[in-house]
Amino acid sequence: MALSAQNGSDRARQLLALTLRLGDRLAHEIEVLEAHRPQDLHDRIEETRQLSNLYRLETARIKADPSLLGGMTPDDKTSLRAATVVFQERLHRYEHAVNAAKTVTEGIIAAVAEDLNKIRNQATTYGARGRTSDAGPQSLSYGRLA
């Protein structure tokens, strides 16, 4: 999947539309993550992935061959540059929101694993010299029927 443009201005306008659309998606996802509702991202994640992939491919193509944007108008260049700045700011904010959600999730999983480990260690029998041994972190998997 790639943009099919007639000339540099056409490619710039298509890239501008893609950048704006992907930026709007990120803005929505930032709101969802900051509202602590990452489960609400599930329905639209595939579209975001496809747009991100297309954006990545097109920017790589342009970087490899800058002549693809040759002949674009000064207005298109200004609009594309402004949209890219906004997109980069949103991308930076999105990165922080995703990292925050990841940190919280990892903390919850670590706390659950620690609690399970404490419960399991209480049920261990005494070994040699009358001591129980801490086997370290345990898996959260209880088997395929759990």
N, C-alpha and C positions, 0 to 999 in steps of 0.2 A: 504494500500500500504506500503510495507516494502522491505528492501533489503533481498535477499535470497542468503546467502553465504555458501560456503562449509566449510570454516575454518576462523580463525582469520585474516590470510593474505588476503584471498579473500574479507572478509568484509572490511578490511582496504583499499584495492584498490578500492572497490566500494564506500566507504565513501569518499575517496580521489577524485574520479571522480565527485561525487555529490558536494563536497565542491568547487572544481574548477569550475564546471559549474554554481553553484549558485553565486560564487564570480564574475565570468564573467558577469552574469546577473546584479548583483548589480553595477558593474563598468559601464555598459552601462546605467543603470537607473540614476546613479550619474551624468553622462555626460548630460543626458537629463534634469535632474532637474537643474543642474548648468547653462544650456543653457536657462533656463526659458521656457521650453516647456513641462510641465507635461502632456499635452493632448496627447503627443506622446507615453506615457506609456500604454495607454489603450489597444492596440492590443496584448501586450505580458504579461499583468499583471497576467493572469490566470496561465500561465506556471510558473512564478516566485512564485506565491502563492503555487502551488503544490510542487515545489522543496523545498520551505521553510518549508512546512508542513512535507515533507519526512525527511528533515534534522533534524527538531525538534524531530520527532518521533524516529529516529535512535539514536540521541545523548542521548535522554532520556532512550532508551533501554540499551545503552552501560553504561550509568551512573548507572542504576539499576543493571546491570549484566556485570561487566568489563571482565568477562571471555569470552565474545563474541569476544574480540580482542586478546584473548590468542593465543600464537603461531605465532604472526605476526613477520615478519623479521625486523631486525634493520633498513634496508633501507625503508621499508614501514612505520615504526614508524617515522622515520626522515621526510619523505615526507609528511605524514599526519600532523605532528606537524607544519611543515613550511607552508603548505597550510592553516591550521587553523589560524595561526598567521596573514597571509595575509587577510584571510576572515574576521577576527575580526576587522582588521584595516579598511577594506572596509565597514563593517557593521557600524562602528562608524562614518565614513564619510557619509554614506547613511543616518544615523539618523540625522546628522546635515543638510543635504540637504533637507530632508523631513520636518524637523521642520522649516527651512527657508521658504519653499514653503507654509507651513501651516500658518505661521505668515503673510506672504504677502497676502494670500487669505483672512484670517480673517480681515486684515486691509482694504482690498478693500470692503469686505461685510459691515464692520462697517461704512466706509465712504459713501457707497451708502445708507445705512439705515439712517444715519444722514442727508444726503441731502434730502431724501424722507420725513423724519420727519419735516425738516424745511419747505419744500414745503407744506406739509399738515397743519402745524400749521399756515401758512399764510392764509389759506383758512377757518380757524375756525371762528365762529361767536363769538361775545362778550357774555359773560355770566353775572352772578351776579356781580354787582359793576363795570361793564364796563371793565372787564379783560378777557383775554383769558387764558386758563389753559393749561399747558404742560402735556400731557397724558403720557409722557415718550416714550421709543422706540416703534415703531410700526412694525407690521409684514410686510414682503415684499410680502406676498401673496395677490393677487387681486382676488382670487376666481378660480374656476376650468376652467373658460373660458379664462383666461389671457394667 
